[in-house]
Amino acid sequence: MKRGASGLSFVVGIDKPVGCTSHDVVNRCRRIFGEKRIGHTGTLDPLASGAMAVCVGPATKLSNYLTFHDKAYLARIVFGAATTTDDAEGDVVRTAPVPDALSDEQTAQAALDALLGPQSQMPPAYSAIKVDGVKSYEAARKGAVIDLRPRDIEVYAADLAFIGHDERGRLFWDVRFAVSAGTYVRSLARDLGIANGTCAHLSALRRLRSGRLSVGDCVSLETLEADPKAGRLDPIALLGCRFAAIDDASGAALLKRVQNGATVNAGDLELLEYAQEGSAAAGHDSFSRCTPALARSPRPVAEGELVALLHENKLMALYRREGGEASLRSCCGFTQGVSRGIV
């Protein structure tokens, strides 16, 4: 099929495999769906696997609203060697003895506890961060040095899952991390080694959660190739915002305003929200893997709050209250509408 405008508009959860880039995932999705407008909502290094939301067709406009969320990972940290990239893909640049105490579970957890909280983190030299329009990893490959600046991050949880030795006899920790957006787990591994009198790097990484998307809601690329309808997600659940459905008859005038991107009166909307947090897995008025209850939500729309407007069970627009006004302004519209899963 010729890649172009396919008429598709939805979000799908992909369990990215190890060994491919995020762009590789996008290219495979272009072939699967016959649609060139494909975007992902958070880069994963080739070394990493796990949860990734991919937007198809006009739904790519949602990408900016599904990025910059908290993440959860399962990471393997190997001690005794530092690399150019702070992970197993780089060349070893330094080795150091590993203190025996790091094999003790209590010592290991205490070291992880020391990582908790807000902090300033220096990103890896091999990262996609741009300085003066140049990506850091591109400059690093050419031997240039870019002046990277520390970033404010937060580590919410760092729990030891397992201690062992790999096939080369090197000590490793398997750690479950919950972190803020923008956190480099590679840098956490690097800094753990330094803080504990040795050096370390990341040898494996699996993203368990990205915002409200769990890896359990995702499908493999092979599954998607066999069934292109697999893994579709409800964008409302992913966004986590309140929403209102526009009725064909009583809401005809309102629907026209929404389609034209005009302001709407918040008082004209009957807002709903999920009474319990559920899965983003495919569904329309309910989810296939979790059925959260809907509840009316009478509280006023807060300043800066995002509200989703639906028609015929498709996401038609995102509105926001700004500037202290009573009306809501359109910040993202979808002429075609974004599917809320498998209908």
KABELZI-V513304 format. One record per pair of residues at least 4 apart in sequence whose C-alpha atoms are under 7 Angstrom apart, sorted by the first residue. I is the first residue (numbers start at 0). GAP is how many residues later the second one is. D is the distance in whole Angstrom. If there is no record, write none. Layout:
[[I | GAP | D] [I | GAP | D]]
This chain:
[[0 | 33 | 6] [1 | 32 | 6] [2 | 27 | 7] [2 | 31 | 4] [2 | 32 | 5] [2 | 33 | 5] [3 | 30 | 6] [3 | 31 | 5] [3 | 32 | 5] [4 | 30 | 6] [5 | 28 | 6] [5 | 29 | 5] [7 | 48 | 7] [7 | 49 | 6] [8 | 47 | 5] [8 | 48 | 5] [8 | 49 | 6] [8 | 50 | 5] [8 | 328 | 7] [8 | 329 | 5] [8 | 330 | 6] [9 | 45 | 6] [9 | 46 | 5] [9 | 49 | 6] [9 | 328 | 5] [9 | 329 | 5] [10 | 42 | 7] [10 | 43 | 6] [10 | 44 | 5] [10 | 45 | 6] [10 | 48 | 7] [10 | 221 | 6] [10 | 222 | 6] [10 | 224 | 7] [11 | 41 | 6] [11 | 42 | 5] [11 | 43 | 6] [11 | 219 | 5] [11 | 220 | 4] [11 | 221 | 5] [12 | 38 | 7] [12 | 39 | 6] [12 | 40 | 5] [12 | 41 | 6] [12 | 204 | 6] [12 | 205 | 4] [12 | 206 | 6] [12 | 218 | 5] [12 | 219 | 6] [12 | 220 | 7] [13 | 37 | 6] [13 | 38 | 5] [13 | 39 | 6] [13 | 40 | 7] [13 | 204 | 5] [13 | 205 | 5] [13 | 206 | 6] [13 | 207 | 7] [14 | 34 | 7] [14 | 35 | 5] [14 | 36 | 5] [14 | 37 | 6] [14 | 200 | 6] [14 | 203 | 5] [14 | 204 | 5] [14 | 205 | 5] [15 | 33 | 5] [15 | 34 | 5] [15 | 35 | 7] [15 | 36 | 7] [15 | 204 | 7] [16 | 32 | 5] [16 | 33 | 7] [17 | 28 | 6] [17 | 29 | 5] [17 | 30 | 5] [17 | 31 | 5] [18 | 27 | 5] [18 | 28 | 6] [19 | 4 | 6] [19 | 26 | 5] [20 | 4 | 7] [20 | 23 | 7] [20 | 24 | 6] [20 | 25 | 5] [21 | 4 | 6] [21 | 21 | 6] [21 | 22 | 6] [22 | 4 | 6] [23 | 4 | 6] [24 | 4 | 6] [25 | 4 | 6] [25 | 12 | 6] [25 | 13 | 7] [26 | 4 | 7] [27 | 4 | 6] [28 | 4 | 6] [29 | 4 | 5] [29 | 5 | 5] [29 | 6 | 5] [29 | 8 | 7] [31 | 193 | 6] [31 | 196 | 7] [34 | 22 | 7] [36 | 19 | 6] [36 | 20 | 5] [36 | 23 | 7] [37 | 16 | 7] [37 | 17 | 6] [37 | 18 | 5] [37 | 19 | 6] [37 | 22 | 6] [38 | 15 | 6] [38 | 16 | 5] [38 | 17 | 7] [38 | 21 | 6] [38 | 24 | 7] [39 | 12 | 7] [39 | 13 | 6] [39 | 14 | 4] [39 | 15 | 6] [39 | 23 | 7] [40 | 11 | 7] [40 | 12 | 6] [40 | 13 | 6] [40 | 22 | 5] [40 | 25 | 6] [40 | 26 | 5] [41 | 10 | 7] [41 | 25 | 6] [43 | 4 | 6] [46 | 157 | 6] [46 | 158 | 7] [47 | 156 | 6] [47 | 157 | 5] [47 | 158 | 6] [48 | 156 | 6] [48 | 157 | 5] [48 | 158 | 6] [49 | 156 | 5] [49 | 157 | 5] [49 | 158 | 6] [49 | 165 | 6] [50 | 156 | 6] [50 | 157 | 6] [50 | 158 | 6] [50 | 159 | 7] [50 | 162 | 7] [50 | 163 | 6] [50 | 164 | 5] [50 | 167 | 6] [54 | 4 | 5] [54 | 5 | 5] [54 | 8 | 7] [55 | 4 | 6] [57 | 276 | 7] [58 | 279 | 6] [61 | 4 | 6] [62 | 4 | 6] [65 | 173 | 7] [67 | 113 | 5] [68 | 111 | 7] [68 | 112 | 5] [68 | 141 | 6] [68 | 142 | 5] [69 | 109 | 6] [69 | 110 | 4] [69 | 111 | 5] [69 | 140 | 6] [69 | 141 | 5] [70 | 107 | 6] [70 | 108 | 5] [70 | 109 | 6] [70 | 110 | 7] [70 | 138 | 5] [70 | 139 | 5] [70 | 140 | 6] [71 | 105 | 6] [71 | 106 | 4] [71 | 107 | 6] [71 | 135 | 6] [71 | 136 | 5] [71 | 137 | 5] [71 | 138 | 7] [72 | 103 | 6] [72 | 104 | 5] [72 | 105 | 7] [72 | 132 | 7] [72 | 133 | 6] [72 | 134 | 4] [72 | 135 | 5] [72 | 136 | 7] [73 | 100 | 7] [73 | 101 | 6] [73 | 102 | 5] [73 | 103 | 6] [73 | 131 | 6] [73 | 132 | 5] [73 | 133 | 7] [73 | 134 | 7] [74 | 99 | 6] [74 | 100 | 5] [74 | 101 | 6] [74 | 129 | 6] [74 | 130 | 5] [74 | 131 | 6] [75 | 96 | 7] [75 | 97 | 6] [75 | 98 | 4] [75 | 99 | 6] [75 | 126 | 6] [75 | 127 | 6] [75 | 128 | 5] [75 | 129 | 6] [76 | 95 | 5] [76 | 96 | 5] [76 | 97 | 6] [76 | 112 | 6] [76 | 123 | 7] [76 | 124 | 6] [76 | 125 | 5] [76 | 126 | 6] [77 | 92 | 7] [77 | 93 | 6] [77 | 94 | 4] [77 | 95 | 7] [77 | 122 | 6] [77 | 123 | 6] [77 | 124 | 6] [77 | 125 | 6] [78 | 19 | 7] [78 | 91 | 7] [78 | 92 | 6] [78 | 93 | 6] [78 | 114 | 7] [78 | 120 | 6] [78 | 121 | 4] [78 | 122 | 7] [79 | 15 | 5] [79 | 16 | 5] [79 | 17 | 6] [79 | 18 | 6] [79 | 118 | 6] [79 | 119 | 5] [79 | 120 | 6] [80 | 11 | 6] [80 | 13 | 6] [80 | 14 | 4] [80 | 15 | 6] [80 | 118 | 5] [80 | 119 | 5] [80 | 120 | 7] [81 | 4 | 6] [81 | 10 | 6] [81 | 11 | 6] [81 | 12 | 5] [81 | 13 | 6] [81 | 117 | 5] [81 | 118 | 5] [81 | 119 | 6] [82 | 4 | 6] [82 | 7 | 5] [82 | 8 | 5] [82 | 9 | 4] [82 | 10 | 5] [82 | 118 | 7] [83 | 6 | 5] [83 | 7 | 6] [83 | 8 | 7] [83 | 9 | 6] [84 | 4 | 7] [84 | 5 | 5] [84 | 39 | 7] [84 | 40 | 7] [84 | 41 | 5] [85 | 4 | 7] [85 | 38 | 7] [85 | 100 | 5] [85 | 101 | 7] [85 | 104 | 6] [85 | 115 | 5] [85 | 116 | 6] [86 | 99 | 6] [86 | 114 | 5] [86 | 115 | 4] [86 | 116 | 6] [87 | 113 | 7] [87 | 114 | 6] [87 | 115 | 5] [94 | 104 | 7] [95 | 102 | 5] [95 | 103 | 6] [96 | 101 | 6] [97 | 100 | 6] [100 | 6 | 7] [101 | 5 | 6] [101 | 6 | 6] [102 | 60 | 7] [103 | 4 | 6] [104 | 4 | 6] [105 | 4 | 6] [106 | 4 | 6] [107 | 4 | 6] [108 | 4 | 6] [108 | 50 | 7] [108 | 51 | 6] [109 | 4 | 6] [111 | 46 | 6] [112 | 45 | 7] [114 | 40 | 7] [115 | 39 | 5] [115 | 40 | 6] [115 | 41 | 6] [116 | 37 | 5] [116 | 38 | 5] [116 | 39 | 6] [117 | 35 | 6] [117 | 36 | 4] [117 | 37 | 7] [118 | 33 | 6] [118 | 34 | 6] [118 | 35 | 6] [119 | 30 | 6] [119 | 31 | 5] [119 | 32 | 5] [119 | 33 | 6] [120 | 29 | 5] [120 | 30 | 5] [120 | 31 | 6] [120 | 32 | 7] [121 | 27 | 6] [121 | 28 | 4] [121 | 29 | 6] [122 | 27 | 7] [122 | 61 | 7] [122 | 64 | 6] [123 | 63 | 6] [124 | 11 | 6] [124 | 12 | 6] [124 | 15 | 7] [125 | 10 | 6] [125 | 11 | 4] [125 | 14 | 6] [126 | 9 | 6] [126 | 10 | 5] [127 | 7 | 5] [127 | 8 | 6] [127 | 9 | 6] [128 | 6 | 5] [128 | 7 | 6] [129 | 4 | 5] [129 | 5 | 4] [129 | 6 | 6] [130 | 4 | 6] [130 | 5 | 7] [134 | 4 | 7] [135 | 4 | 6] [135 | 10 | 6] [136 | 4 | 6] [137 | 4 | 7] [138 | 4 | 6] [138 | 5 | 5] [138 | 6 | 7] [138 | 7 | 7] [139 | 4 | 5] [139 | 5 | 6] [152 | 27 | 6] [152 | 29 | 7] [152 | 30 | 6] [153 | 25 | 6] [153 | 26 | 5] [154 | 23 | 6] [154 | 24 | 4] [154 | 25 | 6] [155 | 22 | 5] [155 | 23 | 5] [156 | 20 | 5] [156 | 21 | 5] [157 | 17 | 6] [157 | 18 | 6] [157 | 19 | 5] [157 | 20 | 7] [158 | 16 | 6] [158 | 17 | 5] [158 | 18 | 7] [159 | 13 | 7] [159 | 14 | 6] [159 | 15 | 5] [159 | 16 | 6] [160 | 13 | 5] [160 | 14 | 5] [160 | 15 | 7] [161 | 11 | 6] [161 | 12 | 5] [162 | 9 | 6] [162 | 10 | 5] [162 | 11 | 6] [163 | 7 | 6] [163 | 8 | 5] [163 | 9 | 7] [164 | 4 | 5] [164 | 5 | 5] [164 | 6 | 5] [164 | 7 | 6] [165 | 4 | 5] [165 | 5 | 7] [178 | 4 | 6] [183 | 4 | 7] [184 | 4 | 6] [185 | 4 | 6] [185 | 15 | 7] [185 | 16 | 5] [186 | 4 | 6] [187 | 4 | 6] [188 | 4 | 7] [188 | 11 | 6] [188 | 12 | 5] [188 | 13 | 6] [189 | 4 | 7] [189 | 9 | 7] [189 | 10 | 5] [189 | 11 | 5] [190 | 4 | 6] [191 | 4 | 6] [191 | 8 | 7] [192 | 4 | 6] [192 | 5 | 5] [192 | 6 | 4] [192 | 7 | 5] [193 | 4 | 5] [193 | 5 | 5] [207 | 6 | 6] [207 | 7 | 5] [208 | 4 | 6] [208 | 5 | 4] [208 | 6 | 6] [209 | 4 | 7] [211 | 26 | 5] [212 | 4 | 7] [212 | 25 | 6] [212 | 67 | 6] [216 | 14 | 7] [216 | 63 | 7] [216 | 64 | 5] [217 | 13 | 6] [218 | 4 | 6] [218 | 5 | 7] [218 | 12 | 5] [219 | 4 | 6] [220 | 4 | 6] [221 | 4 | 6] [222 | 4 | 6] [223 | 4 | 5] [223 | 6 | 6] [228 | 113 | 7] [230 | 50 | 7] [230 | 51 | 7] [231 | 49 | 6] [231 | 50 | 5] [231 | 109 | 5] [231 | 110 | 7] [232 | 47 | 5] [232 | 48 | 5] [232 | 49 | 5] [232 | 107 | 6] [232 | 108 | 5] [233 | 4 | 7] [233 | 46 | 5] [233 | 47 | 6] [233 | 48 | 6] [233 | 49 | 7] [233 | 106 | 4] [233 | 107 | 5] [234 | 4 | 6] [234 | 105 | 6] [235 | 4 | 6] [235 | 5 | 7] [236 | 43 | 5] [237 | 42 | 6] [240 | 65 | 6] [240 | 66 | 6] [240 | 67 | 7] [241 | 29 | 6] [241 | 30 | 6] [241 | 31 | 5] [241 | 65 | 5] [241 | 66 | 6] [242 | 28 | 5] [242 | 29 | 5] [242 | 30 | 7] [242 | 64 | 5] [242 | 65 | 4] [242 | 66 | 6] [243 | 25 | 6] [243 | 26 | 6] [243 | 27 | 5] [243 | 28 | 6] [243 | 64 | 6] [243 | 65 | 5] [243 | 66 | 6] [244 | 64 | 6] [244 | 65 | 5] [244 | 66 | 6] [245 | 5 | 6] [245 | 9 | 6] [245 | 64 | 6] [245 | 65 | 5] [246 | 4 | 5] [246 | 64 | 7] [247 | 4 | 5] [250 | 4 | 6] [251 | 4 | 6] [252 | 4 | 6] [253 | 4 | 6] [254 | 4 | 6] [255 | 4 | 6] [256 | 4 | 6] [256 | 5 | 5] [257 | 4 | 6] [258 | 76 | 7] [260 | 69 | 6] [260 | 72 | 7] [261 | 68 | 7] [262 | 64 | 6] [262 | 65 | 5] [262 | 66 | 5] [262 | 67 | 6] [263 | 63 | 5] [263 | 64 | 5] [263 | 65 | 7] [264 | 61 | 7] [264 | 62 | 4] [264 | 63 | 6] [265 | 60 | 7] [265 | 61 | 6] [265 | 62 | 6] [270 | 25 | 6] [270 | 26 | 5] [270 | 27 | 7] [271 | 22 | 7] [271 | 23 | 6] [271 | 24 | 5] [271 | 25 | 5] [272 | 21 | 6] [272 | 22 | 6] [272 | 23 | 6] [272 | 24 | 6] [273 | 18 | 6] [273 | 19 | 6] [273 | 20 | 5] [273 | 21 | 6] [274 | 17 | 6] [274 | 18 | 5] [274 | 19 | 6] [274 | 20 | 6] [275 | 16 | 5] [275 | 17 | 6] [276 | 15 | 7] [277 | 12 | 6] [277 | 13 | 7] [277 | 14 | 5] [278 | 10 | 7] [278 | 11 | 6] [280 | 6 | 6] [280 | 7 | 6] [280 | 8 | 7] [281 | 5 | 6] [281 | 6 | 6] [281 | 58 | 7] [281 | 59 | 4] [281 | 60 | 6] [282 | 4 | 4] [282 | 5 | 6] [282 | 57 | 6] [282 | 58 | 5] [282 | 59 | 6] [283 | 29 | 7] [283 | 56 | 6] [283 | 57 | 6] [283 | 59 | 7] [285 | 5 | 5] [286 | 4 | 5] [300 | 4 | 6] [301 | 19 | 7] [302 | 18 | 5] [302 | 19 | 6] [302 | 21 | 6] [303 | 16 | 6] [303 | 17 | 5] [303 | 18 | 5] [304 | 15 | 6] [304 | 16 | 6] [305 | 12 | 7] [305 | 13 | 6] [305 | 14 | 5] [306 | 11 | 6] [306 | 12 | 5] [306 | 13 | 6] [307 | 7 | 7] [307 | 9 | 6] [307 | 10 | 5] [307 | 11 | 6] [308 | 6 | 6] [308 | 7 | 6] [308 | 8 | 5] [308 | 9 | 6] [309 | 4 | 5] [309 | 5 | 5] [309 | 6 | 5] [310 | 4 | 7] [310 | 5 | 6] [312 | 27 | 7] [313 | 23 | 5] [313 | 24 | 5] [313 | 25 | 5] [313 | 26 | 6] [314 | 22 | 5] [314 | 23 | 5] [314 | 24 | 7] [315 | 17 | 6] [315 | 18 | 5] [315 | 19 | 7] [315 | 21 | 5] [315 | 22 | 7] [316 | 15 | 6] [316 | 16 | 4] [316 | 17 | 6] [317 | 12 | 6] [317 | 13 | 6] [317 | 14 | 5] [317 | 15 | 6] [318 | 9 | 6] [318 | 10 | 5] [318 | 11 | 4] [318 | 12 | 6] [319 | 8 | 5] [319 | 9 | 5] [319 | 10 | 7] [319 | 11 | 7] [320 | 4 | 7] [320 | 6 | 7] [320 | 7 | 5] [320 | 8 | 6] [333 | 4 | 7]]
